[in-house]
C-alpha cells in the first residue's frame, strides 16, 4: 500500500492483479477506517489542550465481514528439520 501511495509500483498493474487477490469488501472497509481516522483527527484538532480521547472502535458491518479464516494445522517437513552436525 505504501509503495502504491508513493507511486513506486510503475504504470503496469497487470503483474499485481495476476498475483494478488483482495477481498471485494476492502474498498468499503478502508473507507470506513479513513472516516474513523478523520473523525479522530478533527476531535484532536478541536481540543488541542485536552488529553486525547480513546480511539473509537472500527465497526465493520456484517455484510462486509470476511468469513472465518480456516487455519489448517501445520505439519513439520522432515527435509527442513534436518540438523547439520
N, CA, C and O atoms as CSV, one atom per row, in Angstrom:
chain,resi,resn,atom,element,x,y,z
A,1,UNK,N,N,0.830,-1.170,0.000
A,1,UNK,CA,C,0.000,0.000,0.000
A,1,UNK,C,C,0.888,1.251,0.000
A,1,UNK,O,O,0.614,2.229,-0.697
A,2,UNK,N,N,1.939,1.192,0.787
A,2,UNK,CA,C,2.839,2.348,0.859
A,2,UNK,C,C,3.509,2.604,-0.483
A,2,UNK,O,O,3.602,3.748,-0.928
A,3,UNK,N,N,3.973,1.545,-1.122
A,3,UNK,CA,C,4.607,1.701,-2.431
A,3,UNK,C,C,3.626,2.267,-3.457
A,3,UNK,O,O,3.997,3.106,-4.278
A,4,UNK,N,N,2.382,1.809,-3.409
A,4,UNK,CA,C,1.379,2.328,-4.338
A,4,UNK,C,C,1.126,3.804,-4.060
A,4,UNK,O,O,1.039,4.606,-4.989
A,5,UNK,N,N,1.008,4.163,-2.794
A,5,UNK,CA,C,0.774,5.562,-2.433
A,5,UNK,C,C,1.907,6.458,-2.924
A,5,UNK,O,O,1.678,7.577,-3.384
A,6,UNK,N,N,3.124,5.950,-2.821
A,6,UNK,CA,C,4.285,6.734,-3.239
A,6,UNK,C,C,4.511,6.689,-4.751
A,6,UNK,O,O,5.400,7.368,-5.264
A,7,UNK,N,N,3.715,5.898,-5.462
A,7,UNK,CA,C,3.840,5.810,-6.912
A,7,UNK,C,C,5.043,5.005,-7.363
A,7,UNK,O,O,5.564,5.234,-8.454
A,8,UNK,N,N,5.496,4.061,-6.539
A,8,UNK,CA,C,6.698,3.284,-6.847
A,8,UNK,C,C,6.413,1.911,-7.449
A,8,UNK,O,O,7.312,1.072,-7.504
A,9,UNK,N,N,5.203,1.668,-7.894
A,9,UNK,CA,C,4.880,0.362,-8.458
A,9,UNK,C,C,4.886,0.349,-9.977
A,9,UNK,O,O,4.681,-0.699,-10.588
A,10,UNK,N,N,5.114,1.480,-10.583
A,10,UNK,CA,C,5.122,1.553,-12.036
A,10,UNK,C,C,3.733,1.775,-12.585
A,10,UNK,O,O,2.773,1.951,-11.836
A,11,UNK,N,N,3.638,1.766,-13.891
A,11,UNK,CA,C,2.375,2.057,-14.567
A,11,UNK,C,C,1.566,0.810,-14.891
A,11,UNK,O,O,0.353,0.890,-15.085
A,12,UNK,N,N,2.222,-0.335,-14.952
A,12,UNK,CA,C,1.544,-1.567,-15.354
A,12,UNK,C,C,1.098,-2.343,-14.128
A,12,UNK,O,O,1.929,-2.892,-13.404
A,13,UNK,N,N,-0.199,-2.395,-13.888
A,13,UNK,CA,C,-0.717,-3.099,-12.727
A,13,UNK,C,C,-0.955,-4.576,-12.950
A,13,UNK,O,O,-1.251,-5.300,-11.999
A,14,UNK,N,N,-0.833,-5.048,-14.196
A,14,UNK,CA,C,-1.158,-6.437,-14.510
A,14,UNK,C,C,-0.394,-7.456,-13.667
A,14,UNK,O,O,-1.009,-8.416,-13.202
A,15,UNK,N,N,0.919,-7.301,-13.443
A,15,UNK,CA,C,1.600,-8.311,-12.622
A,15,UNK,C,C,1.014,-8.420,-11.213
A,15,UNK,O,O,1.000,-9.504,-10.629
A,16,UNK,N,N,0.538,-7.318,-10.675
A,16,UNK,CA,C,-0.026,-7.347,-9.331
A,16,UNK,C,C,-1.434,-7.918,-9.334
A,16,UNK,O,O,-1.818,-8.653,-8.425
A,17,UNK,N,N,-2.197,-7.576,-10.358
A,17,UNK,CA,C,-3.555,-8.100,-10.469
A,17,UNK,C,C,-3.507,-9.609,-10.645
A,17,UNK,O,O,-4.336,-10.324,-10.082
A,18,UNK,N,N,-2.553,-10.099,-11.414
A,18,UNK,CA,C,-2.423,-11.542,-11.630
A,18,UNK,C,C,-1.956,-12.268,-10.372
A,18,UNK,O,O,-2.272,-13.442,-10.181
A,19,UNK,N,N,-1.219,-11.588,-9.530
A,19,UNK,CA,C,-0.578,-12.231,-8.395
A,19,UNK,C,C,-1.351,-12.115,-7.087
A,19,UNK,O,O,-1.358,-13.057,-6.294
A,20,UNK,N,N,-2.002,-10.976,-6.844
A,20,UNK,CA,C,-2.641,-10.717,-5.562
A,20,UNK,C,C,-4.146,-10.569,-5.729
A,20,UNK,O,O,-4.623,-9.962,-6.687
A,21,UNK,N,N,-4.871,-11.124,-4.796
A,21,UNK,CA,C,-6.321,-11.023,-4.799
A,21,UNK,C,C,-6.739,-10.426,-3.457
A,21,UNK,O,O,-6.363,-10.922,-2.396
A,22,UNK,N,N,-7.517,-9.357,-3.527
A,22,UNK,CA,C,-8.017,-8.730,-2.316
A,22,UNK,C,C,-9.513,-8.981,-2.236
A,22,UNK,O,O,-10.188,-9.065,-3.262
A,23,UNK,N,N,-10.032,-9.101,-1.024
A,23,UNK,CA,C,-11.479,-9.295,-0.901
A,23,UNK,C,C,-12.235,-8.088,-1.445
A,23,UNK,O,O,-11.751,-6.958,-1.383
A,24,UNK,N,N,-13.408,-8.340,-1.970
A,24,UNK,CA,C,-14.224,-7.261,-2.541
A,24,UNK,C,C,-14.543,-6.180,-1.509
A,24,UNK,O,O,-14.720,-5.012,-1.857
A,25,UNK,N,N,-14.614,-6.575,-0.248
A,25,UNK,CA,C,-15.011,-5.659,0.815
A,25,UNK,C,C,-13.934,-4.629,1.143
A,25,UNK,O,O,-14.216,-3.660,1.848
A,26,UNK,N,N,-12.715,-4.812,0.656
A,26,UNK,CA,C,-11.599,-3.988,1.116
A,26,UNK,C,C,-11.827,-2.497,0.887
A,26,UNK,O,O,-11.486,-1.691,1.752
A,27,UNK,N,N,-12.388,-2.114,-0.240
A,27,UNK,CA,C,-12.592,-0.690,-0.516
A,27,UNK,C,C,-13.522,-0.053,0.503
A,27,UNK,O,O,-13.243,1.029,1.019
A,28,UNK,N,N,-14.630,-0.729,0.789
A,28,UNK,CA,C,-15.590,-0.163,1.737
A,28,UNK,C,C,-15.033,-0.143,3.159
A,28,UNK,O,O,-15.257,0.817,3.897
A,29,UNK,N,N,-14.319,-1.181,3.543
A,29,UNK,CA,C,-13.743,-1.217,4.890
A,29,UNK,C,C,-12.659,-0.150,5.032
A,29,UNK,O,O,-12.568,0.499,6.074
A,30,UNK,N,N,-11.844,0.039,4.004
A,30,UNK,CA,C,-10.841,1.104,4.052
A,30,UNK,C,C,-11.499,2.472,4.140
A,30,UNK,O,O,-10.992,3.353,4.835
A,31,UNK,N,N,-12.609,2.668,3.455
A,31,UNK,CA,C,-13.326,3.941,3.537
A,31,UNK,C,C,-13.855,4.165,4.957
A,31,UNK,O,O,-13.818,5.289,5.459
A,32,UNK,N,N,-14.343,3.111,5.604
A,32,UNK,CA,C,-14.787,3.226,6.993
A,32,UNK,C,C,-13.627,3.617,7.904
A,32,UNK,O,O,-13.782,4.454,8.793
A,33,UNK,N,N,-12.482,3.017,7.681
A,33,UNK,CA,C,-11.307,3.312,8.506
A,33,UNK,C,C,-10.822,4.742,8.279
A,33,UNK,O,O,-10.464,5.430,9.235
A,34,UNK,N,N,-10.807,5.189,7.045
A,34,UNK,CA,C,-10.399,6.571,6.757
A,34,UNK,C,C,-11.342,7.543,7.452
A,34,UNK,O,O,-10.891,8.523,8.045
A,35,UNK,N,N,-12.635,7.287,7.390
A,35,UNK,CA,C,-13.613,8.156,8.060
A,35,UNK,C,C,-13.382,8.175,9.567
A,35,UNK,O,O,-13.442,9.231,10.197
A,36,UNK,N,N,-13.120,7.011,10.137
A,36,UNK,CA,C,-12.865,6.915,11.582
A,36,UNK,C,C,-11.631,7.728,11.956
A,36,UNK,O,O,-11.643,8.444,12.957
A,37,UNK,N,N,-10.574,7.625,11.169
A,37,UNK,CA,C,-9.343,8.368,11.456
A,37,UNK,C,C,-9.531,9.869,11.253
A,37,UNK,O,O,-8.976,10.670,12.005
A,38,UNK,N,N,-10.307,10.253,10.248
A,38,UNK,CA,C,-10.578,11.676,10.036
A,38,UNK,C,C,-11.380,12.270,11.194
A,38,UNK,O,O,-11.131,13.402,11.608
A,39,UNK,N,N,-12.351,11.500,11.719
A,39,UNK,CA,C,-13.112,11.977,12.887
A,39,UNK,C,C,-12.188,12.163,14.083
A,39,UNK,O,O,-12.308,13.138,14.824
A,40,UNK,N,N,-11.270,11.227,14.265
A,40,UNK,CA,C,-10.315,11.349,15.377
A,40,UNK,C,C,-9.439,12.581,15.189
A,40,UNK,O,O,-9.210,13.329,16.140
A,41,UNK,N,N,-8.958,12.795,13.993
A,41,UNK,CA,C,-8.120,13.963,13.724
A,41,UNK,C,C,-8.870,15.247,14.067
A,41,UNK,O,O,-8.315,16.155,14.686
A,42,UNK,N,N,-10.130,15.314,13.661
A,42,UNK,CA,C,-10.916,16.514,13.940
A,42,UNK,C,C,-11.130,16.703,15.439
A,42,UNK,O,O,-11.080,17.832,15.927
A,43,UNK,N,N,-11.368,15.620,16.176
A,43,UNK,CA,C,-11.518,15.731,17.643
A,43,UNK,C,C,-10.241,16.241,18.278
A,43,UNK,O,O,-10.275,17.099,19.160
A,44,UNK,N,N,-9.100,15.704,17.821
A,44,UNK,CA,C,-7.812,16.131,18.381
A,44,UNK,C,C,-7.531,17.592,18.053
A,44,UNK,O,O,-7.034,18.334,18.901
A,45,UNK,N,N,-7.840,18.004,16.847
A,45,UNK,CA,C,-7.600,19.404,16.452
A,45,UNK,C,C,-8.536,20.379,17.164
A,45,UNK,O,O,-8.156,21.514,17.452
A,46,UNK,N,N,-9.743,19.938,17.443
A,46,UNK,CA,C,-10.716,20.844,18.054
A,46,UNK,C,C,-10.460,21.069,19.542
A,46,UNK,O,O,-10.947,22.045,20.114
A,47,UNK,N,N,-9.706,20.181,20.165
A,47,UNK,CA,C,-9.423,20.307,21.603
A,47,UNK,C,C,-7.951,19.997,21.868
A,47,UNK,O,O,-7.637,19.006,22.528
A,48,UNK,N,N,-7.045,20.835,21.361
A,48,UNK,CA,C,-5.616,20.516,21.465
A,48,UNK,C,C,-5.073,20.510,22.894
A,48,UNK,O,O,-4.057,19.864,23.150
A,49,UNK,N,N,-5.715,21.205,23.826
A,49,UNK,CA,C,-5.198,21.277,25.195
A,49,UNK,C,C,-5.668,20.118,26.061
A,49,UNK,O,O,-5.146,19.916,27.157
A,50,UNK,N,N,-6.638,19.361,25.588
A,50,UNK,CA,C,-7.175,18.249,26.379
A,50,UNK,C,C,-6.459,16.949,26.028
A,50,UNK,O,O,-5.947,16.790,24.919
A,51,UNK,N,N,-6.428,16.019,26.986
A,51,UNK,CA,C,-5.853,14.698,26.660
A,51,UNK,C,C,-6.654,14.042,25.530
A,51,UNK,O,O,-7.859,14.250,25.394
A,52,UNK,N,N,-5.962,13.265,24.747
A,52,UNK,CA,C,-6.612,12.591,23.623
A,52,UNK,C,C,-7.646,11.597,24.137
A,52,UNK,O,O,-7.357,10.805,25.035
A,53,UNK,N,N,-8.849,11.635,23.570
A,53,UNK,CA,C,-9.858,10.647,23.970
A,53,UNK,C,C,-9.489,9.277,23.407
A,53,UNK,O,O,-8.697,9.181,22.470
A,54,UNK,N,N,-10.056,8.230,23.972
A,54,UNK,CA,C,-9.759,6.895,23.421
A,54,UNK,C,C,-10.246,6.788,21.980
A,54,UNK,O,O,-11.210,7.446,21.587
A,55,UNK,N,N,-9.577,5.961,21.212
A,55,UNK,CA,C,-9.988,5.717,19.825
A,55,UNK,C,C,-11.334,5.017,19.801
A,55,UNK,O,O,-11.599,4.129,20.612
A,56,UNK,N,N,-12.175,5.420,18.873
A,56,UNK,CA,C,-13.420,4.671,18.686
A,56,UNK,C,C,-13.082,3.378,17.954
A,56,UNK,O,O,-12.131,3.329,17.174
A,57,UNK,N,N,-13.847,2.357,18.204
A,57,UNK,CA,C,-13.628,1.075,17.538
A,57,UNK,C,C,-14.038,1.173,16.075
A,57,UNK,O,O,-14.963,1.905,15.720
A,58,UNK,N,N,-13.340,0.430,15.242
A,58,UNK,CA,C,-13.754,0.300,13.855
A,58,UNK,C,C,-14.881,-0.728,13.826
A,58,UNK,O,O,-14.686,-1.891,14.176
A,59,UNK,N,N,-16.044,-0.288,13.409
A,59,UNK,CA,C,-17.202,-1.178,13.351
A,59,UNK,C,C,-17.411,-1.578,11.898
A,59,UNK,O,O,-17.709,-0.747,11.040
A,60,UNK,N,N,-17.248,-2.870,11.647
A,60,UNK,CA,C,-17.418,-3.395,10.290
A,60,UNK,C,C,-18.785,-4.057,10.209
A,60,UNK,O,O,-19.042,-5.029,10.920
A,61,UNK,N,N,-19.663,-3.549,9.356
A,61,UNK,CA,C,-20.987,-4.160,9.236
A,61,UNK,C,C,-20.901,-5.630,8.832
A,61,UNK,O,O,-19.954,-6.053,8.171
A,62,UNK,N,N,-21.876,-6.371,9.231
A,62,UNK,CA,C,-21.913,-7.816,8.962
A,62,UNK,C,C,-21.718,-8.123,7.481
A,62,UNK,O,O,-21.030,-9.083,7.134
A,63,UNK,N,N,-22.315,-7.320,6.606
A,63,UNK,CA,C,-22.225,-7.601,5.168
A,63,UNK,C,C,-20.807,-7.457,4.622
A,63,UNK,O,O,-20.509,-7.968,3.542
A,64,UNK,N,N,-19.924,-6.763,5.357
A,64,UNK,CA,C,-18.541,-6.567,4.906
A,64,UNK,C,C,-17.547,-7.474,5.612
A,64,UNK,O,O,-16.367,-7.490,5.262
A,65,UNK,N,N,-18.004,-8.218,6.588
A,65,UNK,CA,C,-17.088,-9.087,7.330
A,65,UNK,C,C,-16.696,-10.300,6.512
A,65,UNK,O,O,-17.499,-10.865,5.769
A,66,UNK,N,N,-15.442,-10.682,6.670
A,66,UNK,CA,C,-14.957,-11.874,5.978
A,66,UNK,C,C,-15.383,-13.119,6.733
A,66,UNK,O,O,-15.595,-13.082,7.945
A,67,UNK,N,N,-15.505,-14.199,6.020
A,67,UNK,CA,C,-15.799,-15.476,6.658
A,67,UNK,C,C,-14.612,-15.874,7.525
A,67,UNK,O,O,-13.492,-15.408,7.317
A,68,UNK,N,N,-14.868,-16.727,8.485
A,68,UNK,CA,C,-13.803,-17.196,9.377
A,68,UNK,C,C,-12.691,-17.832,8.550
A,68,UNK,O,O,-12.953,-18.644,7.662
A,69,UNK,N,N,-11.463,-17.459,8.844
A,69,UNK,CA,C,-10.307,-17.962,8.108
A,69,UNK,C,C,-9.954,-19.348,8.631
A,69,UNK,O,O,-9.771,-19.532,9.834
A,70,UNK,N,N,-9.859,-20.300,7.752
A,70,UNK,CA,C,-9.503,-21.661,8.147
A,70,UNK,C,C,-7.986,-21.739,8.224
A,70,UNK,O,O,-7.291,-21.485,7.241
A,71,UNK,N,N,-7.490,-22.084,9.376
A,71,UNK,CA,C,-6.057,-22.203,9.573
A,71,UNK,C,C,-5.717,-23.690,9.689
A,71,UNK,O,O,-5.844,-24.265,10.771
A,72,UNK,N,N,-5.294,-24.313,8.608
A,72,UNK,CA,C,-5.009,-25.748,8.687
A,72,UNK,C,C,-3.832,-26.005,9.617
A,72,UNK,O,O,-2.937,-25.169,9.741
A,73,UNK,N,N,-3.833,-27.162,10.270
A,73,UNK,CA,C,-2.699,-27.462,11.158
A,73,UNK,C,C,-1.412,-27.579,10.352
A,73,UNK,O,O,-1.403,-28.070,9.223
A,74,UNK,N,N,-0.344,-27.123,10.953
A,74,UNK,CA,C,0.952,-27.206,10.271
A,74,UNK,C,C,1.590,-28.556,10.572
A,74,UNK,O,O,1.519,-29.070,11.688
A,75,UNK,N,N,2.200,-29.097,9.564
A,75,UNK,CA,C,2.895,-30.367,9.735
A,75,UNK,C,C,4.362,-30.138,9.437
A,75,UNK,O,O,4.700,-29.550,8.410
A,76,UNK,N,N,5.242,-30.595,10.321
A,76,UNK,CA,C,6.675,-30.399,10.079
A,76,UNK,C,C,7.123,-31.151,8.826
A,76,UNK,O,O,6.646,-32.247,8.532
A,77,UNK,N,N,8.028,-30.546,8.117
A,77,UNK,CA,C,8.579,-31.190,6.928
A,77,UNK,C,C,9.979,-31.663,7.278
A,77,UNK,O,O,10.851,-30.845,7.573
A,78,UNK,N,N,10.207,-32.966,7.249
A,78,UNK,CA,C,11.496,-33.527,7.681
A,78,UNK,C,C,12.688,-32.919,6.967
A,78,UNK,O,O,13.738,-32.719,7.579
A,79,UNK,N,N,12.544,-32.620,5.682
A,79,UNK,CA,C,13.686,-32.079,4.941
A,79,UNK,C,C,14.102,-30.697,5.444
A,79,UNK,O,O,15.234,-30.270,5.221
A,80,UNK,N,N,13.198,-30.007,6.116
A,80,UNK,CA,C,13.538,-28.681,6.657
A,80,UNK,C,C,14.047,-28.755,8.089
A,80,UNK,O,O,14.611,-27.788,8.601
A,81,UNK,N,N,13.852,-29.895,8.734
A,81,UNK,CA,C,14.206,-30.014,10.143
A,81,UNK,C,C,15.494,-30.821,10.361
A,81,UNK,O,O,15.808,-31.194,11.491
A,82,UNK,N,N,16.227,-31.086,9.299
A,82,UNK,CA,C,17.475,-31.828,9.436
A,82,UNK,C,C,18.521,-30.951,10.111
A,82,UNK,O,O,18.669,-29.772,9.786
A,83,UNK,N,N,19.238,-31.542,11.047
A,83,UNK,CA,C,20.310,-30.807,11.716
A,83,UNK,C,C,21.636,-31.124,11.073
A,83,UNK,O,O,21.938,-32.274,10.752
A,84,UNK,N,N,22.415,-30.091,10.893
A,84,UNK,CA,C,23.747,-30.290,10.340
A,84,UNK,C,C,24.705,-30.391,11.518
A,84,UNK,O,O,24.756,-29.502,12.368
A,85,UNK,N,N,25.467,-31.487,11.562
A,85,UNK,CA,C,26.432,-31.656,12.676
A,85,UNK,C,C,27.822,-31.732,12.163
A,85,UNK,O,O,28.762,-31.872,12.945
